[in-house]
Amino acid sequence: SPGVAAIRGSQRAIGVQNYLEEAAKRLNSVVPVKFTISSRTDAGVHALSNAAHLDVQRRSGQPPFSPEVLAEALNAHLRHPAIRVLQAFRVPADFHARHAATSRTYLYRLATGCHRPDQLSVFERNRCWALRAGSLDVDAMQEAAQHLLGTHDFSAFQSAGSPATSSVRTLRRASVSPDLGSPFVLPQENRLQFWNLEFESQSFLYRQVRRMTAVLVAVGLGALMPAQVKVILESRDPLGRHQTRVAPAHGLFLKSVQYGSLGKGRQHR
């Protein structure tokens, strides 16, 4: 998956924002259309649903685009097969896709029992983190996740390069559960088992979800005890000896973005 952030200057346009803005040129706005996207994801991270806002200033005498026409026009001109507008809404002029979000939920997918890369279905490659271990101690992972819930300084789970001025966040949900099963896995591949980790917060620090996932997986594999997760959190040290691993980008999905009174998390203007 391409990253969200626009690539400017002489570099080749590879960000989701670039593709959206290229498509928006066909709307013939008086002022060039800029997209403000709710959640900036790294290259390789997937998004089941993201949100953005845009302003379209039509020429004098032309009525505003209806949400349906806007979505159809953007999709007609998008030049990347993995990007599409799901739905558009009118929102107030002061709406801001990033700052107005009240909740973001990320899903991280794991697979166990994958002793060699070629044992994973081709349809699941780059869609989960394939672990060689045959099992995970899910009870221990769930116990460890409880230490992350609530309002904390998550400095220990932040990667360098974060633009955030504060590392305090409130983690509302951290769950570990078995996946009911991938539709792409054949009966003879039943040694594979899939797991879902879900995290919900109003916002996250740079790579916070991938770093929390790596620590929880270490607990599931027996390399860390659940109580050590609390110690890591309270250390506020992103360079601690247990934080050297970051879960691969390709297992991470931005699942949803919510906007309080606006309801579903796919508002565009």
N, C-alpha and C positions, 0 to 999 in steps of 0.2 A: 504494500500500500504506500502511496506517496505521502510525504509529510504534509501537514496542513499549511504551514507558514509559506508565504509568498517568497520566491527567489527573485531578487531584484538585480538590476544592472545587466552586465554582459553574460551572466550565467544562463544556461538553458532553463526555461520555465518548467519546474517539476513539482511545485507545491500545489495542493488542492486549490488554494486561493488564486493562484495564477490561472488555472483552468476555468474557475468560476468567473473571474474578471474578464478573461478572453471571451467567454460566452456572453457576458453582459454587454460587451461592446456592441452587439447586434441589437440592443434595445434602443440605441440612438439617444441616450440620455444627454441632456444639455451639459451636465457636469459628469466627467468620467465616474463610473460606478466603482466603489470600493467595498469590499466585503469585510465585515468584522466578525470573526468566527469565535464561537463560544470557547472551544477547547483546542489548543494547539497540540497535536500529536506528532511524535517523531516518525521518521520514515520507518516502515515496517509494521507500525501499529495500525490496527484496523478500527473502523468506526461503523457500528451498526446504525448509528444515528448521531448526527452532530447538529449544531444550530448556528445560524448566522443572521446578521441583519445587513441590509443594503438600502440606499436611498436612490430612487430613480426620479430625475427631474425631467419631465417631458416638455416638449416645446409648447409655446403658448397656444391655448385653445384645444390641446389634446387631453382627453380624460386620462386619469391614472389607469395603469394596467390592473385588471382584476387579479386576485391571487392565482386563480387557475391559469390564466393566460401567461402570467409571469413564470410560473413553474414550467409550463409547457414550452415556452420560448427558450428558457435556459437549458432545459434538457435537450431540446432540438439542436442546440449549438455547442453543447459540451463535447469536448474531443477526448475524453478519457472514459473508457468503458466501465471503470469501477466507481465513477462519480455520477450521482443523479440527485435531483431535488425531489424529495418525497412529498412535501406539501409546503405551501406558502400561506402566510397570514398577514393581515394588516395589523400594525402595532403602533402605539403612540410615538410621536416624533422623538421623544427622549429615551426610548427603549434602547438598551445596550445589551447585545447578545452575550457578552462575556460577564459584565458586572451585574446584570440582573438575574443571572442563573442562581437558583436557590438550592439546586442539588445536581450532582453529577455522579453517575454510577459507572464503574469500570468492571469488566469481566476479564478474568485471566483463566485460560484453559490449559490444563495439564493432561498428559497421557502417561500412564505407567506401564511397565512391561515391554518397553521398546528397546531391545538389546542392540539392535543395529538400525541406522537411519532408514534402510530400505524396508524395514518391517512396518513402517507407518504407511498407511494408505496414501497414494499420491494426492488424493483430494484433501487430506488433512495436513499435508506438509505446508509449513509456514502458517498454520492455523492453530498450533498448540506447541507447548514446550514438552518434547518427548523425553521422558526419563527412563533410564535403564532399569531402575529399581522395579521390582514386581509389585510393591505395595507402598502405601504411605500410612503413617500413624495419624489418621484424621482426627482422632480424639485429642491428641497432643497439639495438633495444628489449631484446632478450635479453642483449646485452652490458651494457647499462645496469642491467638487473635484477640482474646478478651483484654489483654494488656494494652492493645492498641486503640481500643474503643474510647471515645470521649475526647476532651480537649487537651491537647499536649503540644509541646514544642517538638516537632518532628524533624529537627535538624539532622538527627542520626540517619534519617531515611531520605535525605535530600542529596542529589548529585550536584556537583559544581556547575555553575553556569545558570543557576536559577535567578530570574529577575525579581522574585518575591522580596518585599521589604520585611516581611515577618514570616517566621517559620512555624507559627502557631496555627494549627488546624483542628477542626472537630470531625473526627471519624465517627459517623453515625452507624455504620454497619460494616462488618467484616465477617464473611461467612465462607465456609468450606463445605462443599457438598458433592456427592457423586453425580456425574452427568448420566442421564438415562441411556446414553449411548449414541454414538455417531451413526448417522444413516449411511455413511460411506465405509463402514467397517464390516467385512464379510464374516460369516459364522466361523470360518476357520481361523480368523484372527482374534478369537475371543480372549486371548491372553492379554490384550490391550484393555485398559480401563481408563475412562476419562473422568476428570474432576474439574469442578468450577469453583473459582475463588471470586467473590464479589466484594467490592468496596464502594461505599457511598459517603460523600462529603460535599459540602458546598464547593470546595475547590481543593486541589492537590498541589503539592510542591513538585518541582521538576524530578521526574522519575521516581516519585514516592511510591507509586503502586508497584512498579517493577522491583524496587528494593524491598518493600514489605513482603512481596511474594517470594523473593529469593530467601529471605530469612524464615518465612513460614515453611517453605519447602525443606530447608535445612532441618527444621524441627521435625517435619514429617519423615525425614530420612534418618533421624536419630543423631544428627551431628550437633544439634543444639537442644537444650532443655527448654520447655515453655517459659520457665522463670527467667531465663537468660534474655528473652525478648524484652522484658521489662527493664532489665539492666541496660540493654542496648539503647532503648528509648530514652531512659533517664540520663545516659551518658552525653546525649546531644552531640555526639562526635561522628560525623559522616565518614571519617577515615579509620574507624575502629577495625580491629582485626576480623570481626565477624561480618563486616559490611563490604567485603571485597567483591562479592558477586551481585550482579544485577540480572534479573530474569530477562530472557530474550524478548525483543520487541514484538516478534511475530505471534506470541501467545496472548497479546493484550488487545482488548476490544473496548472502545468507548461505547457503552451500551445505551445510555440515555442522558439527556439534559432536561431538567425541569425548571419551570418558571412560575412557581406560585400561582397567582390568580390567572395567569395566562394558560394554565393547564399543560397540555402536552408540550414536550420540549423541542418542537421544530418550527419556531416562529421566524419568519423573515419579513422585512418591510420593503 
